[in-house]
């Protein structure tokens, strides 16, 4: 039986995938794992490279989306196609260190948690390359989300986590494909179902391009608006 399915969402990540997948393979040598690459029809050949890497590792599956459907639909597609007892998600742009994966899996195996979140904001975390204004906006959004949803998670939006597949099966009908907000919605619904969550510190390297202050304001506003709709169960 496959122990863990590792979901990578890609769009024009050929260069990064060529580094990331071998790095993941190095740390899962003692784990029966599969890597699922959900690619939104990258024109740079990301999917082809992933298929080539499978010839070496024989544990990679590529799900090629016919058009770019965005983050949430691709993420949920990966979950639906997973065959592992556990599911892991991480960004494909090298901002997350796969060497933390065995530790995260360990917390599930010893039943300390049902969901383990790689957090940018708990004590011991290191975050590189993130402008102070962006960090402040992110933390503000986290605080508002926790207040509205009744969560006590310092980082609800980071896509570096490992969880039992049974968690997804229990909440999938309550998830809406609403961009990155689905990451927070996932935790909210898991919290309502009384699943145990644990945050651990990580070394995070910001890779995304800077946004203007106005764009950050709009992003936070839209995030809070969507979170409020989730709380009120408004579609």
C-alpha positions in Angstrom: 0.0 0.0 0.0 1.2 3.5 -0.8 2.0 5.4 2.4 2.0 8.9 1.1 0.9 10.8 -2.1 2.9 14.0 -2.6 1.0 16.6 -4.7 2.8 19.1 -6.8 0.9 21.8 -8.7 2.8 23.1 -11.7 2.6 25.7 -14.4 5.9 26.5 -16.2 8.0 24.9 -13.4 10.2 22.7 -15.6 13.5 24.1 -14.2 12.3 23.8 -10.6 10.7 20.4 -11.0 14.1 19.1 -12.3 15.5 20.0 -8.9 12.6 19.4 -6.6 11.6 15.9 -7.6 15.1 14.4 -7.2 15.3 16.2 -3.8 12.0 14.6 -2.7 13.1 11.2 -3.9 16.2 11.5 -1.7 14.1 11.8 1.5 11.4 9.2 0.7 13.7 6.3 0.0 12.3 4.4 3.1 8.7 5.4 2.4 6.4 3.8 -0.1 5.4 7.0 -1.9 4.0 8.4 -5.1 4.5 11.9 -6.5 1.5 13.4 -8.4 2.3 16.3 -10.7 -0.9 18.2 -11.6 0.2 20.3 -14.5 -2.0 23.1 -16.0 -0.8 22.5 -19.6 2.6 24.3 -19.1 4.1 25.4 -22.4 7.6 24.9 -21.1 7.5 21.1 -21.0 7.1 20.6 -17.3 4.8 17.6 -17.8 7.2 16.0 -20.3 10.1 16.4 -17.8 8.1 14.8 -15.0 7.2 11.8 -17.3 10.9 11.5 -18.1 11.8 11.5 -14.4 9.3 8.7 -13.9 11.4 6.5 -16.1 14.1 6.7 -13.4 12.0 6.7 -10.3 8.9 4.8 -11.3 6.7 6.5 -8.8 5.6 9.7 -10.6 2.2 10.2 -12.1 1.4 13.3 -14.2 -2.2 14.6 -14.5 -2.3 17.0 -17.4 -5.0 19.6 -17.3 -6.2 20.7 -20.7 -6.3 24.3 -19.6 -5.1 26.3 -16.7 -7.9 25.9 -14.2 -6.1 27.5 -11.3 -4.9 26.5 -7.9 -7.9 25.1 -6.0 -9.4 22.9 -8.8 -5.9 21.4 -9.5 -5.3 20.8 -5.8 -8.6 19.0 -5.3 -7.9 17.0 -8.5 -4.6 15.9 -7.0 -6.4 14.9 -3.7 -9.0 12.9 -5.6 -6.4 11.0 -7.6 -4.2 10.2 -4.6 -3.8 6.6 -3.5 -1.8 7.1 -0.3 -2.8 6.7 3.3 -1.4 10.2 3.8 -1.4 13.2 1.4 1.3 15.9 1.3 1.2 19.2 -0.5 4.1 21.5 -1.3 4.8 24.3 -3.7 6.8 23.4 -6.8 8.9 26.6 -6.9 11.5 25.4 -4.3 10.2 27.6 -1.4 9.6 24.5 0.7 12.3 22.1 1.9 11.3 18.4 1.3 13.7 17.3 4.0 11.0 18.1 6.5 8.6 15.6 5.0 9.7 12.5 7.1 9.3 14.5 10.3 5.8 15.6 9.3 4.9 12.0 8.4 6.2 10.9 11.8 3.6 13.0 13.6 0.8 11.2 11.7 2.3 7.8 12.3 2.6 8.3 16.0 -1.0 9.8 16.0 0.1 13.1 17.4 -1.9 14.8 14.7 -4.2 14.3 11.7 -2.8 17.3 9.9 0.7 18.7 10.1 1.3 22.2 8.8 4.7 23.6 7.9 4.3 27.0 9.4 6.1 30.3 8.5 5.0 32.0 11.7 5.6 29.7 14.7 8.6 30.0 16.9 11.7 28.6 15.2 10.6 29.3 11.7 12.8 31.1 9.2 11.4 33.2 6.4 13.7 34.6 3.6 13.0 37.0 0.9 9.6 38.2 2.0 9.2 42.0 2.1 8.1 43.4 5.5 4.9 44.9 4.1 4.0 41.5 2.6 4.7 39.7 5.8 2.6 42.2 7.7 -0.3 41.8 5.3 -0.1 38.0 5.5 0.0 38.0 9.3 -2.9 40.4 9.4 -5.0 38.2 7.1 -4.1 35.2 9.3 -5.3 37.0 12.4 -8.6 38.0 10.9 -9.2 34.5 9.5 -8.5 33.0 12.9 -10.9 35.4 14.6 -13.7 34.8 12.1 -13.3 31.1 11.8 -12.4 30.3 15.4 -9.1 28.8 14.5 -5.8 28.9 16.5 -3.5 28.3 13.6 -0.7 30.8 12.9 -0.3 29.9 9.2 -3.5 28.8 7.5 -2.4 29.7 3.9 0.9 27.9 3.5 0.7 25.0 1.0 3.2 22.8 2.9 1.3 20.2 4.9 0.8 16.5 5.4 -2.6 15.0 6.4 -4.5 11.7 6.6 -6.5 11.1 3.4 -9.5 10.3 5.7 -9.5 14.0 6.6 -10.0 15.0 3.0 -12.7 12.3 2.6 -14.5 13.7 5.6 -14.6 17.3 4.4 -14.3 17.3 0.6 -18.0 18.0 0.0 -17.7 21.2 2.0 -14.7 22.6 0.0 -15.1 25.2 -2.7 -12.5 25.9 -5.5 -11.9 29.5 -4.5 -8.2 30.0 -5.1 -5.7 29.8 -2.3 -8.4 30.4 0.2 -9.2 26.7 -0.1 -6.2 26.0 2.1 -7.8 28.0 5.0 -11.2 26.5 4.3 -9.6 23.0 4.5 -8.4 23.7 8.0 -11.7 25.3 9.1 -13.7 22.3 8.0 -11.2 19.9 9.5 -11.4 21.9 12.8 -15.2 21.5 12.8 -14.8 17.7 12.4 -12.4 17.7 15.4 -9.3 16.6 13.6 -6.1 17.2 15.4 -3.7 19.8 13.9 -0.1 20.6 14.6 2.2 23.4 13.3 5.9 22.9 13.0 8.6 25.5 12.1 10.0 25.5 8.6 12.6 27.3 6.6 10.6 29.2 3.9 12.1 31.0 0.9 9.8 33.5 -0.8 9.9 33.0 -4.6 6.9 34.9 -5.8 7.2 38.3 -7.3 6.5 41.3 -5.1 3.1 42.9 -5.3 2.2 46.5 -4.9 0.7 47.8 -1.7 -2.6 48.3 -3.5 -2.6 44.7 -4.8 -1.8 43.4 -1.3 -4.7 45.4 0.1 -7.0 44.0 -2.5 -5.7 40.5 -1.8 -6.3 40.8 1.9 -9.7 42.3 1.4 -10.8 39.6 -1.0 -9.4 36.9 1.3 -11.3 38.3 4.3 -14.5 38.6 2.2 -14.2 35.0 1.1 -13.5 33.8 4.6 -16.6 35.5 5.8 -18.7 33.9 3.2 -17.3 30.5 4.2 -18.2 31.2 7.8 -21.7 32.2 6.8 -21.9 29.3 4.3 -22.6 31.7 1.5 -21.6 30.4 -1.9 
